[in-house]
Amino acid sequence: MRYLPITENDKKEMLKSINMASMEAMFSVIPEEYRLKSLLDIPLPLSEMELMQHMEAIASQNSSDHNKKSFIGEITFRHFIPSIVGSLSSLPQFYTAYTPYQPEVSQGTLQTIYEFQSMMTNLTDMDLTNASMYDGATSAAEAMLMICTYKRKNKVLISDLIHPHVKEVLQTYANMNNIQLQTISSDEGSVSIAALENSVDKDTALFLVQSPNVFGVIEDFSIMAPILREKQIACGAIILESLSLGILRPPGHYGVDVTVGEAQSFGMSPNLGGPGLGFFSTRKEYIRKIPGRIVGKTTDDKNRTAYVMTLRAREQDIRREKATSNICTNHALCALMATIYLAGMGEVGLRKLAQWNVAVSHYAYDTLNDVPGLKIPFRKPFFNEFVVELGQPAENVAKKLESKGILLSGSNLSKSYPYLKNPMVLSFTELNHKEEIDELRDALKEALQ
């Protein structure tokens, strides 16, 4: 960011150009009793050098995964980002681009969005993907709204093993749209099939399930999807660790109706929790109800390839009573980063990276299994993270290890899952090598004594 102060002469010139006698005159429309009569109680202005030093001093107080070892996941994951992602996405043609209101003028922007849609559609084995959403949680909520609108029903079943933060967003959307949410209980770390079968009825529109779930366990769509299909109930998959799509069979393979989630793992750093990149993939039958936008590919009158904003379901583009979404923009720059990342990795590279994550996390599983005071409660397939139970409050253990340069999850899962004793999710990616995991094991042994 450039730091360009203006002089008093600059201010006079500006006031003159708008025919104002003073800065105060600009605010004459504001009633006198509402105007501030004294200076704000803030520090005096700083020079550029002083400001830089001040901001660097504040930033240095942050705990960063650059100077500490991080095992935090759940929603936001730490993966290696090839330099090509930042190099290409920071080109001025892209970096300042915003999805335009006259989109056909910006063919380059539309092409990158089209490529993003195509890649995510292939990864999820669905029919179509929209032009990106805000994040995984709001993508899940928009999927809920879409299915309820399409089926004209207002009852939705959700797995208890959806991450609590995502469940809160779902509940907020449900409250505002008169949707009845019913939670399906779990059985040994995954969805209880018996509870699911007992809960579906003619009023049910959708069942939403996260996989890998909040405990890291991979859910079995091959069992759930047929049960729901038989009763004409839609099945929705939430995927918060998008890299798992590199190795697990995609939800579309099992006949899932809508697959949504978080694509931050594809080329974006955690960034203190954001921004994320929601994705939304679904079946063709829902195309007229899908939120956001869809970019299509066609030819112009000279038979040249052309990209066009094909569908837009937001309020500004169609009659308000017909709108199916309040998504007014999309994360085009984040989607571009994901597109560059996926193109750079390729199908083989993405699979190898996913296999690497499996290998690292399963080494950690075996290594931590014998730590006194630590218990791994569920023995089911997982991708790159798993939940542990600790002999001490999880927040206390996290503080102890932070002092040793090790960052652990701060989410309080015990509030949502009281049947677990001091639960904590540990995440392992290609950035966590063997020596780090061994160091984590030794630190946990000491902290849990």
C-alpha positions in Angstrom: 0.0 0.0 0.0 1.3 3.4 -0.9 1.5 6.0 1.8 0.8 9.4 0.1 -0.2 12.2 2.5 -1.6 15.4 1.0 -0.4 18.9 1.7 -2.4 21.9 2.8 -2.2 23.3 -0.7 -3.5 20.0 -2.0 -6.5 20.3 0.3 -7.1 23.9 -0.9 -7.0 22.9 -4.5 -9.5 20.1 -3.8 -11.9 22.3 -2.0 -11.7 24.9 -4.7 -12.5 22.3 -7.4 -15.7 21.4 -5.6 -16.5 25.0 -4.7 -16.3 24.5 -0.9 -14.8 27.1 1.4 -13.6 24.7 4.0 -13.6 21.0 5.1 -16.3 21.8 7.7 -18.5 23.2 4.9 -18.6 19.8 3.3 -20.5 18.4 6.4 -23.0 21.3 6.7 -25.8 18.9 5.8 -25.2 17.0 9.1 -27.1 18.6 12.0 -24.9 20.6 14.4 -25.7 18.4 17.5 -24.4 15.3 15.8 -21.0 16.7 14.8 -17.8 16.1 16.8 -16.7 19.2 18.5 -13.2 18.0 19.5 -10.4 16.0 18.1 -10.6 12.2 18.2 -8.6 10.6 21.0 -6.1 8.9 18.8 -2.3 9.2 18.5 -0.8 11.9 16.3 0.0 11.1 12.7 3.2 9.1 12.0 5.6 9.4 9.1 5.8 6.5 6.6 8.9 5.1 8.3 7.4 5.4 11.8 4.2 3.8 10.6 6.0 0.8 9.0 8.0 0.3 12.2 4.8 0.4 14.3 3.0 -2.1 12.1 6.0 -4.5 12.0 6.1 -4.4 15.8 2.4 -5.3 16.0 2.8 -8.1 13.4 5.8 -9.6 15.2 3.5 -10.5 18.1 1.5 -12.9 16.0 2.2 -16.7 16.2 2.8 -17.8 12.6 3.2 -21.2 11.0 6.3 -19.7 9.4 8.2 -19.6 12.7 6.3 -22.4 14.5 5.2 -26.0 13.8 1.5 -26.1 13.1 -0.9 -29.1 13.4 -4.1 -27.0 13.0 -6.7 -28.0 10.4 -10.4 -28.7 10.7 -11.5 -26.0 8.3 -8.4 -24.1 7.2 -5.4 -26.2 6.2 -1.7 -25.4 5.7 -0.3 -26.8 2.4 2.7 -25.9 0.3 1.8 -23.3 -2.3 4.0 -23.4 -5.5 5.4 -20.1 -6.5 3.6 -20.1 -9.8 0.3 -19.5 -7.9 1.4 -16.1 -6.5 3.4 -15.2 -9.6 0.5 -15.6 -12.0 -2.4 -14.5 -9.8 -0.6 -11.2 -8.9 -0.4 -10.1 -12.5 -2.2 -6.7 -12.7 -4.7 -8.1 -15.3 -5.9 -10.5 -12.6 -5.1 -8.9 -9.3 -7.3 -5.9 -9.8 -10.0 -7.7 -11.7 -13.5 -7.9 -10.3 -16.3 -9.9 -11.8 -17.7 -7.1 -14.1 -21.3 -6.3 -14.7 -20.7 -6.3 -18.4 -18.7 -9.6 -18.2 -18.3 -10.4 -21.9 -15.7 -7.6 -22.2 -13.4 -9.5 -19.8 -12.8 -12.7 -21.7 -9.7 -13.6 -19.7 -11.5 -13.4 -16.4 -14.4 -15.5 -17.7 -12.0 -18.1 -19.1 -10.3 -18.6 -15.7 -13.7 -18.9 -14.0 -14.8 -21.4 -16.6 -11.6 -23.5 -16.0 -12.2 -23.4 -12.3 -15.8 -24.6 -12.8 -14.5 -27.4 -15.1 -11.8 -28.6 -12.7 -14.1 -28.7 -9.7 -16.8 -30.5 -11.7 -14.3 -33.2 -12.6 -13.0 -33.5 -9.0 -16.5 -33.9 -7.5 -17.9 -36.0 -10.4 -20.9 -33.7 -10.6 -22.6 -32.1 -13.7 -21.8 -28.5 -13.1 -20.1 -26.1 -10.7 -20.8 -22.4 -10.2 -18.4 -19.5 -10.3 -17.3 -19.9 -6.6 -18.8 -18.9 -3.3 -17.6 -17.1 -0.2 -16.5 -20.1 1.9 -17.4 -23.7 2.7 -19.9 -22.8 5.4 -22.0 -20.5 3.3 -21.8 -22.9 0.4 -23.4 -25.5 2.6 -26.1 -23.1 3.6 -26.8 -22.1 0.0 -27.1 -25.8 -0.9 -29.7 -26.3 1.8 -31.7 -23.3 0.5 -31.4 -24.6 -3.1 -32.7 -28.1 -2.4 -35.5 -26.8 -0.1 -36.6 -24.4 -2.8 -36.5 -27.1 -5.5 -38.3 -29.7 -3.5 -40.7 -27.3 -1.8 -40.0 -28.8 1.5 -38.6 -27.3 4.7 -37.2 -30.2 6.7 -33.4 -30.8 6.5 -31.4 -33.5 8.3 -27.8 -32.7 9.2 -25.1 -34.9 10.5 -24.0 -34.2 14.1 -20.4 -34.5 12.8 -20.5 -31.4 10.6 -18.0 -28.9 12.1 -19.8 -26.8 14.8 -18.9 -23.6 13.0 -20.6 -24.8 9.8 -23.6 -26.0 11.8 -24.0 -22.5 13.3 -24.1 -21.0 9.8 -26.7 -23.6 8.7 -28.8 -22.8 11.7 -28.7 -19.1 11.0 -29.8 -19.6 7.4 -32.5 -22.1 8.5 -33.9 -19.6 11.1 -34.3 -16.9 8.5 -35.9 -19.2 6.0 -38.3 -21.2 8.2 -36.3 -24.4 7.6 -36.5 -27.1 10.3 -33.1 -28.7 11.1 -32.9 -32.1 12.6 -29.5 -33.5 13.8 -28.7 -37.1 13.0 -26.6 -38.7 15.8 -23.3 -40.5 15.3 -22.1 -44.0 16.0 -18.4 -44.6 16.8 -17.2 -41.4 14.9 -19.4 -41.6 11.9 -23.1 -41.1 10.9 -25.5 -43.5 12.6 -27.2 -45.3 9.7 -30.0 -46.5 12.0 -30.7 -42.9 13.2 -30.7 -41.7 9.6 -33.2 -44.4 8.5 -35.5 -43.6 11.4 -35.5 -39.8 10.8 -36.3 -39.6 7.1 -40.0 -39.0 6.1 -42.1 -37.5 3.3 -41.3 -33.9 4.5 -37.5 -34.3 4.3 -35.8 -32.4 1.5 -32.1 -33.1 2.2 -29.5 -34.8 4.3 -26.2 -33.0 4.7 -23.1 -34.8 5.8 -19.5 -33.8 6.1 -16.7 -36.1 4.9 -14.1 -36.3 6.2 -16.1 -35.3 9.2 -15.2 -33.1 12.1 -13.3 -36.0 13.7 -11.4 -36.7 10.4 -13.4 -39.9 9.7 -14.3 -40.7 6.1 -18.1 -41.2 5.8 -19.5 -44.0 3.7 -21.7 -42.5 1.0 -22.2 -46.0 -0.6 -24.5 -46.8 2.3 -26.2 -43.4 2.9 -26.9 -42.4 -0.7 -29.1 -45.4 -1.7 -31.2 -45.1 1.5 -32.0 -41.5 0.6 -32.5 -42.1 -3.1 -35.1 -44.8 -2.4 -37.1 -42.2 -0.5 -36.5 -39.4 -3.0 -34.5 -37.3 -0.5 -31.5 -35.4 -1.7 -28.0 -36.1 -0.3 -25.5 -33.3 0.1 -21.8 -33.7 0.8 -19.7 -31.1 2.6 -16.0 -31.3 2.0 -13.8 -28.9 4.0 -10.5 -30.5 3.1 -10.6 -30.3 -0.7 -7.3 -32.1 -1.1 -9.1 -35.3 -0.1 -10.7 -35.2 -3.5 -7.3 -36.1 -4.9 -7.6 -39.6 -3.6 -11.1 -40.4 -2.3 -13.9 -41.4 -4.7 -15.8 -38.3 -5.4 -19.3 -37.8 -4.0 -20.8 -37.9 -7.4 -19.7 -41.4 -7.9 -22.3 -42.4 -5.2 -25.1 -40.4 -6.7 -24.9 -37.4 -4.3 -27.1 -34.5 -5.4 -24.9 -31.6 -4.4 -21.3 -31.3 -3.3 -20.1 -28.1 -1.5 -17.2 -27.1 0.6 -14.0 -25.2 1.1 -11.3 -25.1 -1.6 -8.7 -23.0 0.4 -6.3 -26.0 0.3 -5.9 -25.3 -3.4 -3.2 -22.6 -3.4 -4.3 -20.3 -0.5 -2.6 -19.9 2.9 -4.5 -20.0 6.2 -4.3 -16.1 6.4 -5.6 -15.9 10.0 -8.7 -17.7 8.9 -9.5 -16.1 5.5 -10.4 -15.5 2.9 -11.7 -18.9 2.0 -13.0 -20.2 -1.3 -16.4 -21.9 -1.3 -17.2 -24.3 -4.2 -20.7 -25.5 -5.2 -21.2 -28.5 -7.5 -24.5 -30.1 -8.3 -26.6 -32.1 -10.7 -28.0 -30.6 -13.9 -31.6 -30.8 -12.7 -30.9 -28.0 -10.2 -29.2 -25.7 -12.7 -32.1 -23.1 -12.6 -31.9 -22.9 -8.8 -28.2 -22.8 -8.3 -26.9 -19.7 -6.5 -24.2 -17.3 -7.8 -23.2 -17.5 -11.5 -22.2 -20.0 -14.2 -19.8 -19.1 -17.0 -20.4 -20.9 -20.3 -18.3 -21.5 -23.4 -19.6 -20.8 -26.9 -18.4 -19.3 -30.2 -18.9 -15.9 -31.7 -20.2 -14.9 -35.2 -16.7 -15.6 -36.5 -16.5 -19.1 -35.0 -14.0 -18.0 -32.4 -14.1 -19.4 -28.8 -16.0 -17.0 -26.5 -17.0 -17.1 -22.8 -20.2 -15.7 -21.5 -21.9 -15.3 -18.1 -24.6 -17.9 -18.8 -26.7 -18.0 -15.6 -27.1 -15.5 -12.8 -29.6 -16.1 -10.0 -29.1 -13.0 -7.8 -31.5 -10.3 -7.1 -29.9 -7.6 -9.3 -30.2 -9.8 -12.4 -33.7 -11.1 -12.2 -37.0 -10.3 -10.5 -36.5 -10.3 -6.7 -39.3 -12.8 -6.0 -37.6 -15.2 -8.5 -34.1 -14.8 -7.0 -32.6 -17.9 -5.5 -29.5 -16.4 -4.1 -28.1 -13.4 -2.3 -24.6 -14.0 -3.6 -23.7 -10.7 -5.1 -20.1 -11.5 -6.0 -17.7 -14.4 -6.1 -14.2 -15.0 -5.0 -12.8 -14.6 -8.5 -9.2 -14.0 -7.4 -9.3 -16.9 -5.0 -10.8 -19.1 -7.7 -8.0 -18.1 -10.0 -5.4 -19.1 -7.4 -7.1 -22.5 -7.1 -7.2 -22.9 -10.9 -3.5 -22.1 -11.2 -2.7 -24.5 -8.4 -4.8 -27.4 -9.9 -3.4 -26.8 -13.4 0.1 -26.8 -12.0 -0.4 -29.9 -9.9 -2.2 -31.9 -12.6 -4.2 -35.1 -12.0 -1.1 -37.2 -11.1 0.5 -34.5 -8.9 -2.7 -34.0 -6.9 -3.1 -37.7 -6.3 0.5 -38.0 -5.2 0.2 -35.0 -2.8 -3.0 -36.6 -1.3 -1.1 -39.9 -0.9 1.6 -38.0 0.8 -0.9 -36.5 3.3 -2.3 -40.0 4.0 1.2 -41.3 4.7 2.2 -38.4 7.0 -1.0 -38.5 9.0 -0.9 -42.3 9.4 2.7 -42.1 10.6 1.5 -39.6 13.2 -1.4 -41.9 14.1 1.0 -44.8 14.8 3.5 -42.5 16.6 1.0 -40.9 18.9 -0.9 -44.0 19.7 1.4 -44.9 22.6 1.6 -41.5 24.2 0.5 -41.8 27.9 -2.5 -39.6 28.7 -3.5 -39.5 25.0 -6.3 -41.7 23.5 -7.4 -42.1 19.9 -11.1 -42.9 20.3 -12.1 -43.9 16.8 -10.4 -46.6 14.6 -11.9 -45.8 11.3 -10.5 -44.7 7.9 -9.3 -41.0 7.8 -7.5 -38.8 5.4 -5.0 -36.3 7.0 -6.4 -35.6 10.5 -7.9 -37.4 13.4 -9.3 -36.6 16.8 -7.6 -37.4 20.1 -8.7 -37.4 23.7 -6.3 -35.8 26.2 -5.8 -36.4 29.9 -5.9 -32.6 30.5 -8.1 -29.8 29.2 -7.2 -29.3 25.5 -6.7 -25.5 25.9 -4.1 -26.1 28.6 -2.2 -28.6 26.5 -2.3 -26.1 23.5 -0.8 -23.4 25.7 2.0 -25.6 26.9 3.0 -26.7 23.4 2.8 -23.1 22.1 5.6 -22.2 24.4 7.6 -24.8 22.7 6.9 -23.5 19.2 4.1 -26.0 18.4 0.6 -24.7 17.4 -2.4 -26.9 18.1 -6.1 -26.4 17.5 -7.9 -23.9 19.8 -11.5 -25.0 18.9 -13.4 -26.2 21.9 -15.0 -29.4 20.6 -15.8 -30.6 24.1 -18.7 -28.1 24.1 -20.3 -29.8 21.1 -19.2 -33.3 21.8 -19.3 -33.7 25.6 -19.1 -37.5 25.4 -15.4 -37.1 24.4 -12.9 -36.3 27.1 -10.9 -33.2 26.2 -11.0 -33.7 22.4 -8.6 -32.1 20.0 -8.2 -32.6 16.2 -4.7 -33.0 15.0 -4.0 -32.2 11.3 -1.0 -33.4 9.3 0.0 -32.3 5.7 3.0 -32.5 3.4 4.5 -29.6 5.4 4.8 -31.7 8.6 7.8 -33.9 8.2 8.8 -36.9 10.4 11.1 -34.9 12.8 8.2 -32.5 13.5 5.8 -35.3 14.3 8.4 -36.9 16.6 8.9 -33.6 18.3 5.1 -33.3 18.8 5.0 -36.8 20.3 7.8 -35.9 22.8 6.1 -32.5 23.7 2.8 -34.2 24.3 4.4 -36.8 26.5 5.9 -34.1 28.7 2.7 -31.9 28.7 0.5 -34.8 29.7 2.6 -36.1 32.6 
